Amino acid sequence: MSARLVLFADPDRSFGRKLVFLAQKAGILAESCTTAEEARRALVASSPAIFFTTVSLGGVRGVALVHLAKLANSATRAVMYGGAADLLLAREAQRAGALFEPRAYLPYSLPRYMTAVLPAMDRRDAARIERRTSFRGGRRVTDVESLYTAPGARPPRAF
């Protein structure tokens, strides 16, 4: 059982409950917010270890919440997700210091985000086409630990 807190900010209540359920199933304390104001209060009050936000929370951009998470606690890691793998959103999230994940893949990669040592910066190429649905042997793309290479290690193979 981990004492780390995970915060989800999504206006879709059912998707937020699904993410909280998956986190709690993995033994991690999780909270969900449906508005930007709730997320702002929770970020300042609780300092979560990982903060997941959607691209937009009712007129407030997810990147603004990512910046707030970094200001409130520099150790908070942020993951921004969207409905599709949008190149501009992915690059904006990366520049803000967050990882970007297409929304459809988040429930599958969520346990790895919570247990892996996350890199300081998302170095994935946002222009590369995602092919996570089929297994091709070897490492799965949802393996978050393969997002970066350790010093002296060989870079991951191209897909």
C-alpha positions as CSV (number, residue, x, y, z in Angstrom):
1,M,0.0,0.0,0.0
2,S,1.4,3.3,-1.1
3,A,0.9,6.6,0.8
4,R,1.3,8.6,-2.4
5,L,-1.7,10.6,-3.5
6,V,-2.9,10.8,-7.1
7,L,-5.2,13.5,-8.3
8,F,-7.4,13.3,-11.4
9,A,-9.1,16.4,-13.0
10,D,-11.7,15.5,-15.6
11,P,-15.1,17.0,-16.2
12,D,-16.4,13.6,-17.2
13,R,-17.5,12.1,-13.8
14,S,-17.7,8.5,-15.0
15,F,-14.2,8.6,-16.5
16,G,-12.9,10.2,-13.4
17,R,-14.5,7.5,-11.2
18,K,-13.0,4.8,-13.5
19,L,-9.5,6.3,-13.1
20,V,-10.0,6.5,-9.3
21,F,-11.2,2.9,-9.2
22,L,-8.1,1.7,-11.2
23,A,-5.8,3.7,-8.9
24,Q,-7.4,2.4,-5.7
25,K,-7.3,-1.2,-7.1
26,A,-3.5,-0.7,-7.4
27,G,-3.5,0.3,-3.7
28,I,-2.9,4.0,-4.3
29,L,-4.8,6.8,-2.6
30,A,-6.7,8.8,-5.3
31,E,-9.0,11.8,-5.6
32,S,-11.0,13.1,-8.5
33,C,-12.1,16.7,-9.4
34,T,-14.6,17.8,-12.0
35,T,-13.9,21.5,-12.2
36,A,-10.8,23.6,-12.5
37,E,-11.6,25.3,-9.2
38,E,-11.8,22.0,-7.3
39,A,-8.5,20.9,-9.0
40,R,-6.8,24.2,-8.0
41,R,-7.9,23.8,-4.4
42,A,-6.8,20.2,-4.3
43,L,-3.4,20.9,-5.9
44,V,-2.6,23.6,-3.3
45,A,-4.0,21.7,-0.3
46,S,-2.8,18.1,-0.9
47,S,0.4,18.3,-3.1
48,P,-0.2,15.0,-5.0
49,A,2.6,12.9,-6.2
50,I,1.0,12.6,-9.7
51,F,-1.6,14.9,-11.2
52,F,-3.6,13.8,-14.3
53,T,-5.6,16.4,-16.1
54,T,-7.5,16.5,-19.3
55,V,-6.8,19.1,-22.0
56,S,-9.7,21.4,-21.0
57,L,-11.7,21.7,-17.8
58,G,-14.6,23.9,-18.7
59,G,-12.8,26.8,-20.2
60,V,-9.6,26.4,-18.2
61,R,-6.7,24.7,-20.1
62,G,-5.1,21.7,-18.6
63,V,-1.7,23.3,-19.2
64,A,-2.6,26.1,-16.8
65,L,-3.3,23.4,-14.1
66,V,0.0,21.7,-14.9
67,H,1.9,25.0,-14.3
68,L,-0.1,25.4,-11.1
69,A,0.9,21.9,-10.0
70,K,4.5,22.7,-10.6
71,L,4.3,26.0,-8.7
72,A,2.5,24.4,-5.7
73,N,4.9,21.5,-5.4
74,S,7.9,21.0,-7.7
75,A,7.9,17.2,-7.0
76,T,4.4,16.7,-8.4
77,R,4.5,14.9,-11.8
78,A,1.9,15.9,-14.3
79,V,0.2,13.9,-17.1
80,M,-2.1,15.7,-19.5
81,Y,-4.4,13.6,-21.7
82,G,-6.7,14.4,-24.6
83,G,-9.2,12.8,-26.9
84,A,-6.8,12.2,-29.7
85,A,-3.0,12.2,-30.2
86,D,-2.9,15.9,-31.1
87,L,0.6,17.0,-32.0
88,L,0.2,20.6,-30.8
89,L,-1.3,19.6,-27.5
90,A,1.4,17.0,-26.9
91,R,4.2,19.5,-27.6
92,E,2.5,22.1,-25.3
93,A,2.2,19.5,-22.5
94,Q,5.9,18.5,-23.0
95,R,7.0,22.1,-22.9
96,A,5.1,22.6,-19.6
97,G,6.9,19.6,-18.1
98,A,4.1,17.1,-18.4
99,L,3.7,13.8,-20.1
100,F,1.0,13.6,-22.8
101,E,-1.2,10.6,-23.2
102,P,-4.1,9.9,-25.5
103,R,-7.2,9.5,-23.4
104,A,-8.0,6.0,-24.9
105,Y,-4.7,4.6,-23.6
106,L,-4.7,6.1,-20.1
107,P,-6.7,3.3,-18.3
108,Y,-4.2,0.8,-19.7
109,S,-1.0,2.7,-18.9
110,L,-2.3,4.1,-15.5
111,P,-0.8,1.4,-13.3
112,R,2.6,1.9,-14.9
113,Y,2.5,5.7,-14.3
114,M,1.9,5.0,-10.7
115,T,4.7,2.5,-10.1
116,A,7.4,3.6,-12.5
117,V,10.1,6.1,-11.9
118,L,9.0,8.8,-14.3
119,P,11.5,10.7,-16.4
120,A,12.1,14.4,-15.8
121,M,10.9,15.2,-19.3
122,D,8.7,13.5,-21.9
123,R,11.1,12.9,-24.8
124,R,8.7,10.9,-27.0
125,D,8.2,12.2,-30.5
126,A,4.6,13.5,-30.6
127,A,4.6,13.3,-34.4
128,R,5.0,9.5,-34.4
129,I,1.9,7.5,-35.1
130,E,0.7,5.5,-32.0
131,R,0.4,1.8,-32.5
132,R,-0.5,0.6,-29.0
133,T,-3.5,-1.6,-29.8
134,S,-1.7,-4.6,-31.2
135,F,1.1,-6.6,-29.6
136,R,4.1,-6.9,-31.8
137,G,6.4,-8.8,-29.4
138,G,9.1,-7.4,-27.1
139,R,8.3,-4.4,-25.0
140,R,4.8,-2.9,-25.0
141,V,4.6,0.8,-25.8
142,T,2.5,1.3,-22.6
143,D,5.6,0.5,-20.6
144,V,6.3,3.9,-19.1
145,E,9.8,3.0,-18.0
146,S,10.8,2.9,-21.7
147,L,10.1,6.6,-22.1
148,Y,13.7,7.4,-21.4
149,T,17.0,5.7,-21.3
150,A,19.3,5.5,-18.3
151,P,22.8,7.0,-18.6
152,G,24.9,4.6,-20.6
153,A,22.0,2.5,-21.8
154,R,21.1,2.0,-25.4
155,P,18.1,4.1,-26.7
156,P,14.8,2.2,-27.2
157,R,14.2,0.6,-30.6
158,A,11.9,2.4,-33.0
159,F,8.5,0.8,-33.5
